[in-house]
């Protein structure tokens, strides 16, 4: 479902976007994070997660990692993936050209 992290358009953070789109139940996400002792600010339309780096979780499933350090973003991504049971997307099959 989630592909690799990518740099945001402003290059100030990294993001992960589900493909195909998958809305998240923010109340459920908040409870799962709090069970793991992770601080969460519930801003109704998004959660602000107290990891290093800080992460914003949107209703549409977008995860925004507020760092320019790709290794730090990847560690936080893997931690969230474990806590929230977010699956990694299967690689898309390469299209085959028709003979002829």
VENUR-V715445 format. One record per residue. N is the residue number from 0. RES is the residue in one small letter. PHI is phi in whole degrees, -180 to 180 (999 if undefined). PSI is psi in degrees with one decimal (* if undefined). OMEGA is omega as a letter, one per 40 degrees, with the letter a starting at -180 (NA if undefined). Layout:
# VENUR-V715445
n | res | phi | psi | omega
N | RES | PHI | PSI | OMEGA
N | RES | PHI | PSI | OMEGA
This chain:
# VENUR-V715445
n | res | phi | psi | omega
0 | x | 999 | -47.9 | i
1 | x | -97 | 132.6 | i
2 | x | -91 | -169.5 | a
3 | x | -63 | 157.7 | i
4 | x | -66 | 149.1 | i
5 | x | -137 | 154.7 | i
6 | x | -71 | 136.5 | i
7 | x | -67 | 162.4 | a
8 | x | -59 | -29.1 | i
9 | x | -91 | 1.8 | i
10 | x | 62 | 15.2 | a
11 | x | -100 | -0.8 | a
12 | x | -162 | 174.5 | i
13 | x | -118 | 152.0 | i
14 | x | -137 | 155.1 | i
15 | x | -129 | 130.6 | a
16 | x | -125 | 131.4 | a
17 | x | -69 | 142.1 | i
18 | x | -140 | 106.6 | e
19 | x | -76 | 164.7 | a
20 | x | -55 | 140.6 | a
21 | x | -145 | 102.7 | i
22 | x | -62 | 149.1 | i
23 | x | -110 | 144.2 | i
24 | x | -84 | 101.5 | a
25 | x | -62 | -33.5 | i
26 | x | -65 | -40.9 | i
27 | x | -67 | -41.9 | i
28 | x | -62 | -45.1 | i
29 | x | -59 | -46.1 | a
30 | x | -62 | -42.7 | i
31 | x | -62 | -43.6 | i
32 | x | -66 | -43.8 | a
33 | x | -64 | -35.3 | i
34 | x | -60 | -30.1 | i
35 | x | -90 | 4.4 | i
36 | x | 80 | 17.9 | a
37 | x | -91 | 128.4 | i
38 | x | -70 | 136.2 | a
39 | x | -137 | 133.9 | i
40 | x | -106 | 121.9 | a
41 | x | -93 | 108.2 | i
42 | x | -101 | 26.0 | i
43 | x | 68 | -54.3 | a
44 | x | -95 | -6.9 | i
45 | x | -160 | 162.5 | i
46 | x | -113 | 140.8 | i
47 | x | -109 | 115.8 | a
48 | x | -103 | 127.8 | a
49 | x | -83 | 62.1 | i
50 | x | -102 | 177.8 | i
51 | x | -114 | 100.8 | e
52 | x | -86 | 169.0 | i
53 | x | -62 | 142.7 | a
54 | x | -127 | 137.1 | i
55 | x | -104 | 129.2 | i
56 | x | -111 | 120.8 | a
57 | x | -98 | 158.7 | i
58 | x | -57 | -33.3 | a
59 | x | -79 | 2.9 | i
60 | x | 95 | -5.3 | i
61 | x | -70 | 134.6 | i
62 | x | -114 | 125.2 | a
63 | x | -116 | 117.8 | a
64 | x | -101 | 115.0 | a
65 | x | -86 | 74.5 | i
66 | x | -158 | 157.8 | i
67 | x | -101 | -1.4 | a
68 | x | -92 | 110.1 | a
69 | x | -63 | -35.2 | a
70 | x | -67 | -41.2 | i
71 | x | -65 | -42.7 | i
72 | x | -63 | -42.7 | a
73 | x | -64 | -41.8 | i
74 | x | -63 | -43.8 | i
75 | x | -66 | -39.2 | i
76 | x | -61 | -45.9 | i
77 | x | -66 | -36.6 | i
78 | x | -65 | -46.2 | i
79 | x | -62 | -41.9 | a
80 | x | -58 | -41.1 | i
81 | x | -70 | -46.7 | a
82 | x | -65 | -43.2 | a
83 | x | -97 | 0.9 | a
84 | x | 55 | 45.3 | i
85 | x | -84 | 127.7 | a
86 | x | -86 | 152.8 | i
87 | x | -87 | 142.1 | a
88 | x | -68 | 143.4 | i
89 | x | -72 | 141.5 | i
90 | x | -61 | 139.0 | i
91 | x | -73 | 137.8 | i
92 | x | -67 | 143.4 | i
93 | x | -73 | 139.5 | i
94 | x | -72 | 141.2 | i
95 | x | -100 | 135.2 | i
96 | x | -81 | 145.1 | a
97 | x | -75 | 138.7 | i
98 | x | -67 | 148.1 | i
99 | x | 115 | * | NA
